[in-house]
Amino acid sequence: MGLGRHKLTLLVLILSVSVLLYLLLPSGQSDPATERESESLSSDPQSNITVRSATLSGDWPTFYREAVPRNGVGSERFAVLLLHGRSFTSKTWQDLATLSSLAEHGYRAVAIDLPGYGESLRAQPMSSDKGRTDYLLHVMENLGTRQPVLVCPSMSGLFCLPLLMQHPDRLRGFVPIAPVGTKSFKQEQYQQIQVPTLIVYGTLDTNLGSQSLESLRLLPLHRLVPLEGAGHACYLDRPEEFHATLIQYLSNL
């Protein structure tokens, strides 16, 4: 009798341990480079879009905000990836309603905080064109934006222009807004790029706007749109005009 109880106790113990181990095991394997942490989701019942934010983990933790048509990622026309200038973050595009405007027209709109800005922590040093290009390719891959239209204002030219020159096939379109770094590339390099380009600048930006324009005009497939009375961050001064111009450009891609 005592031996039977001992066996029963041992069996119960084994079963308990087995159940505990099963519960502790992960439900599936996930690549840490593509894992999305601290995701938040919001949806306005009166709107046809969904807005969410999250952080890509891995070597370059990157915070992003995105707006998509209500029927979800995969149903949109294509993706628009928005970077930012030195004094701004992804929140700029949210506050301007750029993200929602793009999503309402059927596009997946994604704005990121570059490393060390906004809610993205400083990551591995990126002091070279290759490092910054690798970073953008990493972000594009893990966001699932295979061939986005890249919106590139001011400081983000350090990231966008090397990518444009080295991997033009990875972009569906290019929207430079007075980017830095245009003088780092030769005339021949610009003339070889076959990416449809929308050049936007403020007419009051007589510094970086006019300087970058000299080089950007060399891109064969460009369209030039000056925003009258606008400064360096012309999209802030003329948001409605900027949105209308951007939507029209996207509709022709």
C-alpha positions as CSV (number, residue, x, y, z in Angstrom):
1,M,0.0,0.0,0.0
2,G,2.8,2.4,1.0
3,L,4.7,1.5,-2.3
4,G,1.5,2.3,-4.3
5,R,1.2,5.7,-2.7
6,H,4.8,6.4,-3.3
7,K,4.4,5.6,-7.0
8,L,1.3,7.8,-7.2
9,T,3.1,10.7,-5.6
10,L,6.0,10.4,-7.9
11,L,3.7,10.3,-11.0
12,V,1.9,13.4,-9.8
13,L,5.3,15.2,-9.3
14,I,6.5,14.2,-12.8
15,L,3.3,15.5,-14.4
16,S,3.4,18.7,-12.5
17,V,7.0,19.4,-13.6
18,S,6.1,18.6,-17.2
19,V,3.2,21.0,-17.2
20,L,5.4,23.7,-15.6
21,L,8.1,23.3,-18.3
22,Y,5.5,23.4,-21.1
23,L,4.1,26.7,-19.8
24,L,7.6,28.2,-19.5
25,L,8.6,27.3,-23.0
26,P,8.3,30.1,-25.6
27,S,5.4,29.7,-28.0
28,G,7.6,30.1,-31.0
29,Q,11.0,31.3,-32.1
30,S,11.4,35.0,-33.0
31,D,14.4,36.7,-34.6
32,P,15.5,39.4,-32.1
33,A,16.4,41.7,-35.0
34,T,12.8,41.8,-36.2
35,E,11.0,41.6,-32.8
36,R,8.8,44.6,-32.1
37,E,8.7,45.7,-28.5
38,S,6.2,47.9,-26.6
39,E,3.8,48.1,-29.4
40,S,0.8,50.5,-28.9
41,L,-2.2,50.6,-31.2
42,S,-5.0,53.2,-31.6
43,S,-7.9,53.4,-34.0
44,D,-10.5,56.1,-34.3
45,P,-13.9,54.6,-35.1
46,Q,-14.7,57.7,-37.2
47,S,-11.5,57.2,-39.3
48,N,-10.5,54.7,-41.9
49,I,-6.9,54.4,-40.6
50,T,-5.1,52.6,-37.8
51,V,-2.1,54.3,-36.0
52,R,0.5,52.4,-34.0
53,S,4.0,52.8,-32.6
54,A,6.6,50.3,-31.6
55,T,10.4,49.8,-31.3
56,L,12.5,47.5,-33.6
57,S,15.0,45.6,-31.4
58,G,18.4,44.3,-32.4
59,D,21.7,46.1,-32.9
60,W,19.9,49.3,-33.9
61,P,16.8,49.7,-31.7
62,T,14.6,52.1,-33.7
63,F,11.3,53.6,-32.6
64,Y,8.7,54.2,-35.2
65,R,5.2,55.4,-35.7
66,E,3.0,54.2,-38.6
67,A,-0.4,54.8,-40.0
68,V,-2.1,52.3,-42.3
69,P,-5.5,51.9,-43.9
70,R,-8.0,50.3,-41.6
71,N,-7.9,47.0,-43.5
72,G,-4.2,46.6,-42.4
73,V,-0.7,46.2,-43.6
74,G,-0.5,44.4,-46.9
75,S,-3.6,46.1,-48.3
76,E,-2.0,49.5,-48.9
77,R,-0.6,50.7,-52.3
78,F,3.0,50.8,-51.0
79,A,5.0,52.3,-48.1
80,V,6.3,55.8,-47.6
81,L,9.2,55.9,-45.1
82,L,9.8,59.4,-43.5
83,L,13.0,60.4,-41.8
84,H,13.6,63.7,-40.0
85,G,15.9,66.7,-39.6
86,R,18.2,67.4,-36.6
87,S,15.6,69.3,-34.6
88,F,12.7,66.9,-35.2
89,T,11.5,63.3,-34.7
90,S,8.9,61.0,-36.1
91,K,6.4,62.9,-33.9
92,T,6.7,65.8,-36.3
93,W,5.1,63.8,-39.0
94,Q,2.3,62.7,-36.7
95,D,1.6,66.2,-35.4
96,L,1.5,67.6,-39.0
97,A,-1.0,64.8,-39.9
98,T,1.3,63.6,-42.6
99,L,1.0,60.0,-41.5
100,S,-2.8,60.1,-41.3
101,S,-3.0,61.9,-44.6
102,L,-0.9,59.3,-46.4
103,A,-2.8,56.4,-44.8
104,E,-6.2,58.0,-45.8
105,H,-5.0,57.9,-49.4
106,G,-4.2,54.2,-49.2
107,Y,-0.5,54.3,-48.3
108,R,1.4,52.7,-45.4
109,A,3.1,55.7,-43.8
110,V,6.1,54.9,-41.4
111,A,8.1,57.6,-39.6
112,I,11.2,56.6,-37.6
113,D,13.3,58.2,-35.0
114,L,16.9,58.0,-36.2
115,P,19.5,56.7,-33.6
116,G,19.9,59.1,-30.7
117,Y,16.8,61.1,-31.6
118,G,13.3,60.9,-30.0
119,E,12.7,57.5,-28.5
120,S,15.5,55.7,-30.3
121,L,18.5,55.1,-28.2
122,R,22.1,55.7,-29.5
123,A,23.3,52.5,-31.0
124,Q,26.5,51.4,-32.8
125,P,28.4,54.3,-34.2
126,M,27.6,55.1,-37.8
127,S,30.4,57.4,-39.0
128,S,30.5,56.2,-42.6
129,D,28.2,56.1,-45.6
130,K,28.2,52.3,-45.5
131,G,27.2,52.2,-41.9
132,R,24.3,54.6,-42.4
133,T,23.2,52.7,-45.5
134,D,23.3,49.4,-43.7
135,Y,21.2,50.9,-40.9
136,L,18.5,52.1,-43.3
137,L,18.5,48.7,-45.1
138,H,18.1,47.0,-41.7
139,V,15.2,49.2,-40.8
140,M,13.5,48.8,-44.2
141,E,13.8,45.0,-44.1
142,N,12.5,44.7,-40.5
143,L,9.6,47.0,-41.1
144,G,8.7,45.0,-44.2
145,T,9.1,48.0,-46.5
146,R,10.8,46.3,-49.4
147,Q,10.8,49.3,-51.8
148,P,9.5,52.4,-50.1
149,V,9.3,56.0,-51.2
150,L,11.9,57.7,-49.0
151,V,11.2,61.2,-47.6
152,C,14.5,62.8,-46.8
153,P,14.6,66.2,-45.0
154,S,17.8,68.1,-44.0
155,M,20.1,66.1,-41.7
156,S,18.7,62.8,-42.9
157,G,20.4,63.3,-46.2
158,L,23.4,61.7,-44.5
159,F,21.4,58.5,-44.5
160,C,19.3,58.8,-47.6
161,L,21.8,60.0,-50.2
162,P,24.3,57.1,-49.7
163,L,21.4,54.7,-49.9
164,L,20.1,56.3,-53.1
165,M,23.6,56.1,-54.7
166,Q,24.5,52.6,-53.6
167,H,21.1,50.9,-53.8
168,P,18.7,52.9,-56.1
169,D,16.8,49.6,-56.8
170,R,15.7,49.5,-53.2
171,L,13.6,52.7,-53.6
172,R,10.3,53.2,-55.4
173,G,10.7,57.0,-55.1
174,F,12.8,59.7,-53.5
175,V,11.6,63.0,-51.9
176,P,14.5,65.2,-50.8
177,I,13.7,68.3,-48.8
178,A,16.9,70.4,-48.7
179,P,19.1,67.5,-47.6
180,V,22.6,67.8,-46.3
181,G,25.5,65.9,-48.0
182,T,24.6,66.5,-51.7
183,K,28.1,67.8,-52.5
184,S,29.6,64.5,-51.4
185,F,28.7,62.8,-54.7
186,K,29.8,63.5,-58.3
187,Q,27.7,64.7,-61.2
188,E,28.0,61.4,-62.9
189,Q,26.5,59.6,-59.9
190,Y,23.4,61.7,-59.9
191,Q,22.9,61.3,-63.6
192,Q,22.9,57.5,-63.4
193,I,20.0,57.4,-60.9
194,Q,16.7,56.4,-62.4
195,V,14.5,56.8,-59.3
196,P,11.5,59.1,-59.7
197,T,12.3,62.1,-57.5
198,L,10.2,64.9,-56.0
199,I,12.4,67.8,-55.0
200,V,10.7,70.1,-52.5
201,Y,12.2,73.2,-50.9
202,G,11.1,76.5,-49.4
203,T,11.8,79.6,-51.4
204,L,13.1,81.4,-48.3
205,D,15.7,78.7,-47.7
206,T,18.5,80.4,-49.4
207,N,21.2,78.4,-47.6
208,L,20.8,74.6,-47.7
209,G,17.8,74.6,-50.0
210,S,19.5,76.4,-52.8
211,Q,22.8,74.6,-52.3
212,S,21.3,71.1,-52.4
213,L,19.2,72.1,-55.4
214,E,22.3,72.5,-57.6
215,S,23.1,68.8,-57.2
216,L,19.6,67.4,-57.0
217,R,18.7,68.9,-60.4
218,L,21.1,66.4,-61.9
219,L,18.8,63.5,-61.1
220,P,17.2,62.6,-64.5
221,L,13.7,61.8,-63.3
222,H,13.0,64.8,-61.0
223,R,10.2,67.1,-60.5
224,L,10.8,70.4,-58.7
225,V,8.2,72.0,-56.4
226,P,9.2,75.2,-54.6
227,L,6.9,76.2,-51.6
228,E,6.5,79.9,-51.8
229,G,7.2,81.8,-48.6
230,A,8.4,78.7,-46.7
231,G,11.7,78.3,-44.9
232,H,14.1,75.4,-44.5
233,A,11.5,73.1,-42.9
234,C,9.0,74.0,-45.6
235,Y,6.6,71.3,-44.7
236,L,6.0,73.0,-41.4
237,D,5.2,76.4,-43.1
238,R,3.0,74.9,-45.8
239,P,1.7,71.5,-44.6
240,E,-1.4,71.4,-46.7
241,E,0.5,72.3,-49.9
242,F,3.2,69.9,-49.0
243,H,0.7,67.1,-48.5
244,A,-1.2,67.8,-51.7
245,T,2.1,67.8,-53.6
246,L,3.3,64.6,-52.1
247,I,0.0,62.8,-52.7
248,Q,-0.1,63.8,-56.3
249,Y,3.5,62.6,-56.8
250,L,2.8,59.3,-55.2
251,S,-0.3,58.7,-57.3
252,N,1.8,58.8,-60.4
253,L,4.3,56.1,-59.2
